[in-house]
Amino acid sequence: MNLEARITYNPLQCGGKPCVRNMRIRVSDILQMLGEGVSTEEILQDFPDLELQDIQACLLYAARRVNLERLAA
């Protein structure tokens, strides 16, 4: 599974926010934990269904979202 495919959207789950592999673990939650200094090892311990590639996918998702170019009208 490539990293991009690990991020999923379901309008009926978590308010349609991007999640990890259709689980109720939002990308924003993982990013917030990382931003607060929680290590990847701690995140993986707290969420045993997560894999290291899921955290990498969240980071890649965030990097691509920040780099979106917007056209001004």
Order of alpha helices (4+ residues) and beta strands (2+ residues): beta-beta-alpha-alpha-alpha
